[in-house]
Amino acid sequence: MQDLLAERLTGLVISFLRLGSASHAGQFWADCTRITAQLRGLEADDRRVWRVFQRDLARFQGYLHEQMYGLPMSPAQVFTILRIITAYVDRDIIRQAYPEYSQGTWFDRNLEGLTEQLSQRISWFGDWTSAINDFEGQDTVPLMTIHKSKGLEDHTVCPCQCSAT
């Protein structure tokens, strides 16, 4: 789960899921604009291209929202939504931009993992926002496994520099 959360594909998909599920896009709009413009190599100083891009993204946001809330929530719907997002951004562009997805099945395996995790949360919560929040661990206390904490020194674990060893 932690590895899946650290994937760049996960960050991209979650940004678009938030864009499609939000009533006020604000930061999510900015995130998706930045991600997509960067992946497509768009220059902010070309106003005509930028306006076309912004209109296209706005249309996609509306379409994504319709798809997310117009179908019954199910694993098949989650799979469809993730495919819609990766098709809009363009799988080939993602694979070119992020070398870890350029060969083999890593891209598809991460998409399958996302589908599984989000489907499970959709069945628990029944809505996209709660499912995404839970997936990202919002309002939770992060735990560190012994493996992940290996090498932490006492002064890192106990910042007060006391002798709590």
N, C-alpha and C positions, 0 to 999 in steps of 0.2 A: 504494500500500500504506500509506504513512504517513498519507495523507488518510483512508483507510478506518479505520485504527486510531484516528483522532481523532474519529470520529463517535460521537455519544451512543447511537445505535442499536447500534453495535458493542459499546460498553461494557455495555449492557443484555443483549444476547444472550450475550456472553462470560460474564457473571456467572451467567446461568442454565445455560449449558453446563457451567460449573465445578460448579454445584450438582448437576446431573444426573450428572456423571461422578465426583464425589468420594465416597470411602467415608466420610470424616469431613467434613461440610459446613462447620462452624465459621464462618469468615469469609465463605464464599460464601453461607451461609444468612443471615447478617447483611446482606450486600450486597443480596441479592434481597428480603429483608424490607423494607429501607429504600427501595429503588427502587419496589417494587410499592405499598407503603403511601403513598409520596409521590405516585405517579401516580394512585392511586385516591382520594386525599384522606382517608385514614383517620387518625383521631386516636388516639394511644397511650393516652389516658386513658379511652376507652370499652372496658372490659375484655371485655364480651360480644362486641362486634364484633371486637376484636383476637383473641380465642380462636378464633372462627369463621375468621378470616383465616389464623391460624397453622395450623389443621387443614387448611384448603384448600391452603395452600402445601406442607404436608408430603405431602398426597396427590399434588399435582402433582409434587413432587420424585420420589416413587416411580414415578409414571407416566412421567416424563421419563427416569429411569434405565432403566426397562424398554424404552422405545422406543430409547434410545441403544445399548443392549447386546443387545437382543432381535432386531434386524434385521441383515442383512449390511451392512457398511460400504460405502457407495457414494455417488455424488453425489446420487442420488434420496433416499437416507436423510438426508443432510445437509440437503437442501431440506425434507424432511418435518419434521425436528427443528426447524429454524428457524421454520417455519410454526406448529408446535405452540407454541413459545415466544411468538411474537408474537400468537397467538390467545389464549393464557392471559393475557398482560399486557393485550391488547386493542389492536389496531391503531388504532382510533379514539381511544383514550385517549392512545396514544403520539403520534399526529398532533396532538392538541390540546395536549399538554404541550410538545412540541418543534416550534416553528413551522417549522423548516426542512423538516419532513416533511408539513406540512399541505396543500401544493399540489403539483401536478405529480407526477412519477415518482421523486423523490429517494429516498423510502422504499424503493420496489421496486428501484431501481438499487443502493442500498446492500445490500439483502438479497441480491440477485444476486451482488454482489461478494464478500460474506461467504461465500455458498454456494460460489462458485468457489475462493476461497482455502482454505477449510476442506476442501473435497473433495480438492483437490490434496494437502494435508497428511495427510489421512486415508489417501490412497493411498500416501503415502511411509512413514508411521509405523505405520499399522494400529491405532492406538488414539487415543481422544479426548484424553486428557491430554497426550500428546506433541504431537498436532496443534495443540491450543490453545496450549501453551507455545511452540511454534515460531512460530505465527501472531503471538503477542504479542512475540516476540523475546527470550524468557527465555534466559539463558545466552549471549547474543550481545553483541558490541560494536557499539553504534550508530554508524553512519557519517553524516556530514553532507555533503550535496552543496554544491557551490560556491554554488548558488542559495540554499540554506537558510542558509549561513554569511555571506552578503553583509551587510556592515555591522559585522561583529565587529571590534573594535579589538584592537590588539596586547596590551593589558593583560588583555583577556578571554581571548584565545587562550593567552597565556603568563602565568599568574597570578603568577609570581615577580617580575614587573616588570623582568626582565632586558632587555637590548637585543638580543633575538633576532630583530630585523627584518632 
